[in-house]
Structures are given as C-alpha cells and as structure tokens.
Amino acid sequence: MNVGFISLGCSKNLVDTEMMIGLFKNNNFNIVNNPSKADVILINTCGFIESAKQEAINTILEMAEYKKKRCKYLIVTGCMVQRYKKDLEKSLPEVDMFLTIDEYDNLWEKISKLLLKDKKEESYMQYEDRVLTTGNKMAYLKIAEGCSNKCTYCAIPYIRGPFVSRKIEDILEEANNLAKKGIEEIIVIAQDTTKYGIDIYGESKLAELLEKLSKIKEFKWIRFLYAYPETITDELIQVVKNNDKICKYFDIPIQHISDKVLKRMNRKSNSESIKKLINKIRKEIPSVILRTSLIVGFPGETKDDFEKLYEFVENVKFDKLGVFMYSKEDGTPAEKLDNQIHYMTKKSRRDKIMKLQNEISEEKMKEKIGKEYEVLIENTTFDNKFYIGRSYMDVPEMDAVIYIKNSKDGLIDKFVKCKILEVKNEYDLIAEIV
C-alpha cells in the first residue's frame, strides 16, 4: 500500500511525522508525495491557535476528496485531535481514524487493525527510525516534549502535557545517527529549550548539550530555538560566543514588553530583565542575530501598553520579528479574562508593528552589502539563474534566503562563501560566489 503524509504546524510536530513515516516504512509501506497516488493519507495536525485549527480542517476536507478516487483510508492525528477528538469524530465522518498524542505508544497496533484487519507485531515510533523530510544537510533535533510554563494564552501544556526532557545520552545517540546520514546542520528544538534538563538533572543542561553536540565532527552548524528569556544563562551566552559551530543566533520569544501585560500572560520575565538580557547578548556577541515573537491584542492591552511595545521594537531593532494577534483558545485562562480586544484593533496593531519591522529589516539588510558569509545552498530558482541558500543568520521556513548568482554547477547541499551585492526586498539578499 502507498501512504502519503501531511505535517502541519511546528517543527516539533514535523519530527513526530518523520517518526511516523519511519514506522510505516519499517512495516513495508511505500511512501509517496502525491496524494493522488496514496492508498492511505495521514495528516498530523496543529491545534495551537484558531488559524492553525482552520488550516487543519481545510486540509482534512481537501484530502477527503481523494477518497472518491484511490485513497481508501484517511487518518488524522496530532495536537488538534488531542484537544477535540470527540467533536471531530462527529463532524468529520470522512476520516477513518482519529489518533491522539496519548495514543502514540500504541499507534501501530491501532493502525494495523484498521489497515490490515489484524494485529501485527507491535512497533513503536522511534527517533532512530525517522525518515528526514528537511533535505540532505539539515535536521531538527527534539530534546524535550511538552511545556510547564502555563502561559495564560497557550494551550500547549493541555495538549502536550508537562515539560519532559530526553536523556543526554539518547539525544547524542540520535545526533550521531543523523551525522552518519550526512547531516551538517542541527536545529535543537523543544517548547522551551532553555529549560532542558531541569526536570531530570535539577538544572539546565542546554549549554552542556550544545558543547557535546559540537564535538560531533560532521556537524558544521548547530542552532537552538525557543529560548525563553528568563532561563538564558551567562553560561549559555558564553557557549554561543566561544563555540565556532554554534550559530550566533538567539530566538527569544518575549511576547510583550509591558509589565502589566506580561503579568496577565503569566510570563516570568519583565521589561527590565528583557532589556538587560538583550544588551548583554549584543555586548558579548556583536555579530549576533536576535529573533523574537510578539503577541498584540492580549486581553486588557491598552493603547499605552501597545505604544510601549511599538517604542521598544523601534529602539531595539530586532533582526527578525514575528507578530501574532492574540487568539482566544479553549480551556486557557486568558479565554476568561475581561477586556477582550476587538479583531480590527488587533489587526491594526499587528500591521503597525510589522510595517515598522519591515523598515528595520531593510535597513539591517543594507548593512550587509559588501560583506562575505558562508552559505548553505539548498535549491535553485525555477529559471535556474540563482541558487537559493541560507547563512548562519537564517532558520529554514522562518527567515529569509540569499539568492546567489548561478555561476557554477553542482553546488546544491554545499557550503560556499558568498559576497552580498544587494537587497532583494526587506528580508532577502542577492549575492555572488567569492
């Protein structure tokens, strides 16, 4: 049987999908990319915010159309199913099986009963069986599950459970296996990477883990994402500063700068500590790239709160920045907060900050003209006139790309040195090979 997969949502979800692909492959299914050729379609959903849930529903309905042709079974799993399984079963009869995250340990037992009509020898989703979907040189490395922060707007703790770290030895074993497959860029992920190890070792072990990963000779770039500001230690900053393999890149989701809003969000940092941290990182690592994410329109956010946020973004000049409108999520404490903000106000605030950030980004991109960077080339444009690559400054899917004039064949999956020639738009660059 042929099986096709669709992974929605974050990179942490993608790792789960890659393990599912490995599970099917180990049980002699053929993996296909075209849904029209699939006997089975499996969708791994996101349920983080309202727009993600709507995307999941639309995708399910779109894939259900293939059941009128070749597809025999449609299976849906992931975060949205974890939250709304009973409702989904009632409203989407097109789906043959819904599987929650809690059922992952018995995933194959349930799937084999549906697809093969009998129970096969049990098989489990395992990191070592992942089938990578992120190219030949880059892979995500998930170091923990769940989250224990309990931010009032976030449903992740209710979907994924509390923060649970993997053991260092297990992570290193997986990392070594990835290196043997030719991976040269590792992106370390968790819901909150800076809390890695606290639950099982009594203290954060992220800095130690990064150092140990850097000893794997095949790795050229190591990144980590989702570093919460209150748990970024001086030790971690020094490891990033002094280790050549670790990209000088901090992804710090601060969400807001107004102390009043941060308190209602149940965030552990405050405006003073955030500003001190940013100044410290930039002082220690002048070439650092700083990325953040913000939420506007959180319940009770006043005009004054928003102006503080706007002024902060204007002054700090983040290299990368994403803005989300607050989304009321079922079962979260923020859902019941008073002073909910009107949609148009939220949209206006988001648009205003993004307009500012576009200007900041273009200004920062222009500063890079004439400079040289090492770039991982991953693809070409449709007309083959340019290679498409990334430097240490860019995370795949999240950030910009560099277009390199195609002057030599056979450079995909290679690291090359490039000189920046011009800014293509507010975010992308054009370069030539040095």
C-alpha positions in Angstrom: 0.0 0.0 0.0 1.1 3.6 -0.7 0.9 6.1 2.1 1.2 9.9 2.0 1.8 12.3 4.9 0.9 15.9 5.6 2.6 17.6 8.5 1.0 20.8 9.8 2.3 23.2 12.4 5.7 23.5 14.1 9.0 21.7 13.6 8.3 19.7 16.8 5.3 18.2 15.0 7.4 17.6 12.0 9.7 15.3 14.0 6.7 13.3 15.1 5.6 13.0 11.4 9.1 11.8 10.4 8.9 9.1 13.1 5.5 8.1 11.7 6.9 7.8 8.2 9.7 5.6 9.6 7.1 3.4 11.3 5.2 2.9 8.1 8.4 2.3 6.1 9.6 -0.3 8.6 6.2 -2.1 8.0 6.7 -2.3 4.3 4.5 0.6 3.1 5.6 2.7 0.2 5.9 6.4 1.0 4.5 8.8 -1.7 4.5 12.5 -2.0 1.4 12.8 -4.3 -1.9 12.3 -2.5 -3.5 11.0 -5.8 -1.2 8.0 -5.6 -1.9 7.2 -1.9 -4.0 4.4 -0.6 -3.6 5.9 2.9 -3.3 9.6 3.8 -2.1 10.6 7.3 -2.5 14.2 8.5 -0.6 15.3 11.6 -2.5 18.4 12.8 -1.7 21.5 14.8 -4.1 22.9 17.3 -2.2 25.8 18.7 -4.3 28.7 17.6 -7.5 29.2 15.7 -5.9 29.8 12.3 -4.0 26.5 12.7 -7.2 24.6 13.5 -8.9 26.1 10.5 -5.9 25.1 8.3 -6.2 21.6 9.6 -9.9 21.3 8.9 -9.5 22.6 5.4 -6.6 20.1 4.8 -8.7 17.2 6.1 -11.6 18.1 3.8 -9.3 18.6 0.8 -7.6 15.2 1.4 -11.0 13.6 1.9 -11.8 14.3 -1.8 -9.1 11.7 -2.7 -11.3 9.0 -1.1 -13.5 9.4 -4.2 -10.6 8.1 -6.2 -7.8 5.9 -5.0 -7.4 6.6 -1.3 -9.1 4.1 1.0 -8.1 5.4 4.4 -7.8 8.9 5.9 -6.1 9.0 9.3 -5.8 12.2 11.4 -3.6 12.7 14.4 -1.7 15.4 16.3 -2.5 18.3 18.6 -6.0 19.2 17.2 -7.1 15.6 17.7 -5.7 15.6 21.2 -8.0 18.5 22.1 -11.1 17.8 20.1 -11.2 14.1 19.2 -14.9 13.5 20.1 -16.1 16.7 18.3 -14.1 15.8 15.2 -15.4 12.2 15.1 -18.9 13.6 15.0 -18.3 16.4 12.4 -15.9 14.6 10.1 -17.2 11.2 9.2 -14.9 11.2 6.1 -12.0 10.4 8.5 -11.5 6.7 9.2 -9.4 7.1 12.3 -8.5 9.9 14.7 -5.5 9.2 16.9 -4.5 11.4 19.9 -0.9 12.1 21.0 -1.7 10.0 24.1 -2.1 7.0 21.7 1.3 7.3 20.1 2.7 4.4 22.2 0.1 2.1 20.6 0.0 3.8 17.3 0.9 0.8 15.1 -1.4 -1.6 17.0 -4.4 0.7 16.2 -3.3 1.5 12.6 -2.7 -2.1 11.7 -6.1 -3.1 12.9 -7.6 -0.5 10.6 -5.4 -1.1 7.5 -4.5 -4.7 7.8 -7.6 -6.0 9.7 -5.4 -7.9 12.2 -2.9 -7.1 14.8 0.7 -7.2 13.6 3.8 -7.5 15.8 3.9 -4.2 17.8 6.2 -1.5 16.5 6.8 1.9 18.0 7.6 5.4 16.8 11.3 5.9 17.5 13.7 8.7 16.8 16.3 6.4 15.2 13.7 5.3 12.6 12.9 8.9 11.4 12.7 9.5 7.7 14.0 13.0 7.3 11.9 15.4 5.2 14.1 18.5 5.6 16.7 17.9 2.9 20.1 16.2 2.8 22.0 18.5 5.2 19.6 19.8 7.9 17.6 18.1 10.6 15.7 19.1 13.7 16.7 17.5 17.0 13.9 17.4 19.5 15.2 17.4 23.1 12.0 17.5 25.1 8.3 17.1 25.0 5.5 19.3 26.4 5.7 22.5 28.4 5.2 23.5 32.1 5.3 27.3 31.8 1.5 27.7 31.8 1.4 31.0 30.0 -2.3 32.0 30.2 -2.8 32.2 26.4 -1.2 28.9 25.5 -2.9 25.5 25.1 0.4 23.5 24.7 0.5 22.3 28.3 -3.0 21.0 27.9 -2.2 19.3 24.6 1.3 18.0 25.1 1.5 17.8 28.9 4.3 19.0 31.2 7.9 19.5 30.1 9.8 16.2 29.9 13.4 16.2 28.8 15.1 13.4 26.9 18.3 12.0 28.4 21.5 13.5 27.1 22.8 10.1 26.0 19.7 9.4 24.0 19.9 12.7 22.2 23.6 12.3 21.4 22.9 8.8 20.0 20.3 10.2 17.7 22.6 13.1 16.8 25.4 10.7 15.8 23.0 8.7 13.7 22.0 11.9 11.9 25.6 12.8 11.3 26.2 9.4 9.7 23.4 10.2 7.3 25.3 13.3 6.1 23.5 15.9 8.2 25.7 19.0 8.8 23.2 21.5 10.3 21.3 20.5 13.5 18.5 22.7 14.9 17.8 21.9 18.5 14.1 22.3 19.4 11.7 22.0 22.3 8.8 24.1 23.5 11.3 25.8 25.8 14.9 24.7 25.0 16.5 26.7 27.8 14.7 24.6 30.4 16.2 21.4 29.0 17.4 19.1 31.8 15.8 20.9 34.8 13.2 18.2 35.3 15.7 15.2 35.2 19.0 16.7 36.2 17.9 19.5 38.5 19.5 22.3 36.4 19.5 23.5 32.8 21.8 21.4 30.7 21.3 23.1 27.3 24.8 24.7 27.3 26.4 21.3 28.2 24.3 19.6 25.5 25.4 22.1 22.8 29.0 21.6 23.7 28.7 17.9 23.4 26.9 18.2 20.1 29.7 20.4 18.8 32.1 17.5 19.3 30.4 15.5 16.6 32.9 16.3 13.8 30.3 16.1 10.9 28.3 19.0 12.3 29.1 22.4 10.8 26.2 24.5 12.2 24.3 24.0 15.4 21.3 26.1 16.3 18.7 26.1 19.1 15.3 27.7 19.0 12.6 28.9 21.5 15.0 30.2 24.3 12.8 31.8 27.0 14.5 35.0 28.3 14.3 34.2 32.0 16.3 31.0 31.6 19.1 32.2 29.2 22.2 31.9 31.5 25.6 33.6 31.2 27.0 30.1 30.6 24.8 29.7 27.6 25.8 33.1 26.2 29.4 32.2 26.6 29.0 28.8 24.9 27.4 30.5 21.9 30.1 33.2 21.9 33.1 30.9 22.0 32.0 27.8 20.1 32.5 28.2 16.3 30.0 25.6 15.4 27.1 27.2 17.3 25.4 29.8 15.2 25.4 33.3 16.7 21.6 33.4 16.7 19.1 33.7 19.6 15.4 33.1 19.1 13.8 34.6 22.2 10.0 34.7 22.3 9.4 37.7 24.6 5.7 38.2 23.6 5.4 41.7 25.1 7.3 44.4 26.9 4.6 45.9 29.1 4.9 44.5 32.7 1.2 44.6 33.1 0.6 42.5 30.0 3.4 40.1 30.8 1.9 39.5 34.3 -1.5 38.8 32.8 0.2 36.4 30.4 1.9 34.7 33.4 5.3 35.3 31.8 8.2 35.0 34.2 10.3 37.9 32.8 9.7 41.7 32.9 10.6 44.7 30.8 13.8 45.5 32.7 15.1 41.9 32.7 14.4 41.6 28.9 16.2 44.8 28.1 19.2 43.8 30.2 19.4 40.4 28.5 19.3 41.9 25.0 22.0 44.4 25.9 24.2 41.7 27.4 23.9 39.3 24.5 24.7 42.1 22.0 27.7 43.3 24.0 29.1 39.7 24.3 28.3 38.7 20.7 28.3 41.8 18.4 27.5 39.7 15.3 24.5 38.0 17.0 21.2 37.7 15.2 18.2 38.3 17.5 14.8 37.0 16.7 11.6 37.4 18.7 7.9 36.8 18.6 5.2 39.2 19.9 1.5 38.9 20.7 -0.7 42.0 20.2 -4.2 42.4 21.4 -3.9 40.3 24.5 -6.9 40.9 26.8 -6.5 44.2 28.7 -3.8 45.5 26.4 -4.3 49.3 26.4 -3.2 51.8 23.9 -0.4 52.8 26.3 0.7 49.1 26.6 0.9 48.9 22.8 2.8 52.1 22.4 5.4 50.8 24.9 5.7 47.7 22.7 6.0 49.7 19.5 8.6 52.0 21.0 10.6 49.0 22.3 10.6 47.4 18.8 11.7 50.8 17.3 14.6 51.1 19.7 15.8 47.6 20.0 15.7 46.8 16.2 15.4 43.0 16.3 17.0 41.3 13.3 14.0 39.0 12.9 10.5 39.5 14.4 7.1 37.9 14.1 3.8 39.4 15.4 0.7 37.3 16.2 -2.7 38.6 17.0 -4.0 37.1 20.3 -6.2 34.1 19.6 -8.7 33.0 22.3 -8.0 29.3 22.9 -10.5 26.9 24.6 -9.6 26.0 28.1 -6.9 28.5 28.6 -7.0 31.1 31.5 -6.8 34.0 29.1 -10.0 32.9 27.4 -11.9 34.1 30.5 -10.0 37.3 31.0 -12.0 40.5 30.8 -11.3 43.3 28.3 -11.0 41.2 25.2 -9.7 43.2 22.3 -11.7 43.7 19.0 -10.3 41.9 16.0 -9.8 45.1 14.0 -7.8 46.6 16.8 -5.6 43.6 17.0 -5.1 43.6 13.2 -4.2 47.3 13.2 -1.7 46.8 16.0 -0.1 43.9 14.2 0.1 45.7 10.9 1.7 48.8 12.5 4.5 46.8 14.1 5.1 44.7 11.0 5.4 47.9 8.9 8.0 49.2 11.3 9.8 45.9 11.3 9.9 45.8 7.5 11.7 49.2 7.6 14.1 47.9 10.3 14.8 44.7 8.4 15.5 46.6 5.1 17.9 48.9 7.0 19.7 45.9 8.5 19.9 44.1 5.2 21.6 47.1 3.5 24.3 47.0 6.2 25.3 43.6 4.9 26.1 44.7 1.4 29.8 44.1 0.6 30.2 41.6 3.5 31.0 37.9 3.0 29.2 35.0 4.5 29.3 31.2 4.4 26.1 30.0 2.8 24.5 26.5 2.6 23.0 26.2 -0.8 19.7 24.2 -0.8 18.0 24.8 -4.1 17.7 26.9 -7.3 15.1 29.3 -8.7 12.7 28.0 -11.3 14.7 29.6 -14.1 18.0 28.2 -12.7 19.6 31.7 -12.7 20.1 31.7 -9.0 20.9 29.3 -6.2 18.9 29.6 -3.0 20.8 29.4 0.3 21.0 30.4 3.9 23.7 31.8 6.2 24.0 31.5 9.9 21.5 34.4 10.1 18.6 32.4 8.8 16.5 29.5 10.1 14.7 27.5 7.3 11.0 28.3 6.8 11.1 31.1 9.4 13.6 33.6 8.0 14.9 35.0 4.7 17.1 33.4 2.0 20.1 34.5 -0.1 19.9 34.3 -3.9 23.3 33.5 -5.3 24.1 34.1 -8.9 24.4 30.7 -10.6 28.0 30.6 -12.0 28.9 27.0 -11.3 27.1 23.7 -11.4 26.7 21.1 -8.7 26.6 23.4 -5.6 23.3 22.2 -4.0 24.0 20.9 -0.5 27.4 22.6 -0.5 28.7 25.3 1.8 30.1 28.2 -0.2 31.5 31.7 0.6 29.4 34.5 -0.9 29.6 38.3 -1.1 26.4 40.3 -0.6 25.6 42.5 -3.6 22.2 44.0 -3.0 18.9 43.7 -1.0 16.2 42.0 -3.0 13.4 43.1 -0.6 13.1 43.9 3.1 14.3 40.5 4.0 16.2 38.6 1.2 19.6 39.2 -0.2 21.4 38.7 -3.6 25.0 37.5 -3.6 27.8 36.1 -5.7 30.2 33.3 -5.0 33.6 34.6 -3.9 
